[in-house]
């Protein structure tokens, strides 16, 4: 699946804020509508599905895609929980939640993890922030029961995951935690060698669950035959 090219800053990095027109449109973007239907609506038979979004390396567009999918779900009258586990808390900064407790604080054994989820201005969308104890890491053993506790309270849970070449969290969560993984690959930026390394990590540490790839920031048509090259 492809996503249309996104605007970049003068440094060449993608930069979004919630006031950006990218998030303000009320008319569903046909590209994201297609991704939402193929990646999210296909899980309708799964009660309270959990979808993880990851990349190979930083700045491939995971956070922007998580936000747009959450917005799509909101427009479809779904309640959504976004869990910010990676990318240095970038998603939490979008919502000005950097100073709040969140998913990295679950080792403190809060009585109700859902109490740390904060509603956003988007209808039905809440964010479980990155948290304050980020330097302690996020053990998979703690995250698995936390997600099991959280997901029945929302129609959809989206997890913004760290790059797999920096953390194996995406691979570990394929073991009975997420129902699907979305792998974001930035066109014209991510080298084939990087993709193959990430693929090897998934095959070594991951479990066989639905995995879909999103080619982000594509600027021209790429014949499907070239995808077989990877």
N, C-alpha and C positions, 0 to 999 in steps of 0.2 A: 504494500500500500504506500501511497505517496502523499506527502503534504506539500502544498504550494510554498514557494520561496517566501521566507520571512525577511523583514527589513533588518538591517544591521547597523550598529553604531559605526563611527568613523574608524574604530579600531578593528572592525570586522567581526565583533562579537554580537550575538543576538541579545537584545535587551528589551524586556517587556516590563510594563507596570500594569496594574489593574485598570488604570485610566486610559491605556492604549486602545485605539479603535479595534485592535485584534480581539479584545474582550468585551467591547461595548456593542457589537452588532447584535441586533435582535433577530435578524433573518439568518437562519442556520447556514453556515458555510457548507457548500456541497461537498467539499473534500473532507472536512471533519465529520459531516453527516454520514458520509460513506464509511469512514473509519469507526465512528460510533456504532453504526449498524452492524458492521462486520465483526468488530472486536468486543462490543459490550452487549448488544441486543442478542447476539448468538448465545449468551449465557442466561437467557430468560428462564430456562428450565432449572437453573441452579439457584437454590435459595440463598439470597444475600451473597452474591459473588464477590470475590476478592481478586483484583487485577493489579499486578506489579508492573511498573514501567522502569526500565533501566537502559543504560547505554554501555558502550565499551570504555569510553574515556569521558572526562567532563566536557560540558558545554556542547552537547549534541542536541539539546532541545527537549529533554525529558520533562522538566518542570512546566514548560509552556504547554506541552501536550497533555499532561495531567490536568492542568487548569482548564484547558479547552474541553476535555472530555467531561470534567465535572460540570462545567457550564452547560454542556449539551444535556447531560442527565437531569440537571435542574430544570431546564426548559421542557423536559419530558415528565415533569412532576415526580421525579425520583429524589429520595433523600440520599445524600452522599457524604461519606467520611473520607477526607484526604489525610493520609499519614505521611508526614515529612521525615523520612529516615536518612536521607542522603543529600549530597550536593551542598554540604556546608550550611544547611538551613536556608537555602535560597528561597524556597517556597514560603517558609514562615516569614521571611522579610517582606515578601510581596503583600502579606496581610498585616504587617506591623506586629508580628507576634514573637519577635526574637527574645523578648524578656519573659516569656511565659514558660511554665513547666510543660513538658511534653513527653514524647515517646522515649527519649533517652533517659527519662527519670523513672522508668518503670521498675528499675532495680531497687528503688526506695519502697516498693510494695504499697502503692497507694490503694486505699480501700475501694475506690471506684475509678478505674482508668478513664471511663467515659466522661467523668467530670472535668478532665483536662482538655476535652474537645471543645473548641470555641466556634460558635456559629458565625458565619460570614454574612455579608450583605446579599449574597446569592441565596435565593430561596431553597431551603432544605440542605444547604451545603455547610458542613463543619470541617474544621481543620484541627488535627492533633499535631501541635507544633513539634519542631525539632527538639526543643527542651533545653534545660540549663546544664545538665550533666553530660554534655556531648563528649568530653574528653575521656569518659570512662568506657566508651564503645557501646555497642548494642548487640549483646549476645543473642544468637538465634534461639537459644533455649528459653530466654525470657520473652522474646517477641512472639513466639508461636502461641503460647496460652493467652497472651494479651490480645492478639488478633481474634482468637476464638471467642474471647469475651466480648469484644467490640462489635464484630460484624453483624450479629442478629439485630442490632439497634438501628441499622441503616440498610437501605435497599442495595447500595453499592459501596464498596470500599476500594479506593485507589491508593496505591502505595508508590510514592516517589522514591525510588531506590538509588543508592550510590552506584557509580560505574563499576562494572564487574571486574575490571582489571585493578581496581583499588579496594574492593570488598567483594567477598563471595556471598553476600547476603541474598542476592537475587537467586543464585543457584540453591542455596540452602532452603529458601522459602518455597521452592518447587516441591519440597517434601511434605505435602499435605497441608500447606498453608494457603497458597494462592491457587486460584482456579485457572489462571492464564497469565502468561508473561508477554509483555510488549517490548520488543528490542528496538530502540531508536538508533538509527545510523545516519550520521550527517553526510549528505552528498558533498563531494569536492573537498572533504576535510578528513574523514576517517580512512586511513590506508587499509588496503587489503590485508596486510600482515597483522594489523591491529585487530581486524575482524576475526581472522583465523585464530589469534591468541584467545580472544574472548570466547569464540566457539569451542575451543579446547577446554576452557575452564567450565563451560556449561556442561559439556559431555562428561567431564571428569567428576564434577561435584553435584550436578543437577539430576533431577528425576524427570522421566518422560511425561510432560504435561503440555497442553496447547501452548505453542510459542508462535508469535507473529512478529514480523519485522515492519518497521515504518522507516522509509527513506525520507529523511527530513531535509528541507531546504533545497529540494531538487529544482533546477532552473531550466531543464530541457527534457524532452522525452528520452527515455532510456529503453531500448528494446528488451522485452522480457528474457530473451535468450542470454543477455549479458548477466542476468542475475545468477545463472547457473555457474558462472565463473567462481562464485563464492561457495 
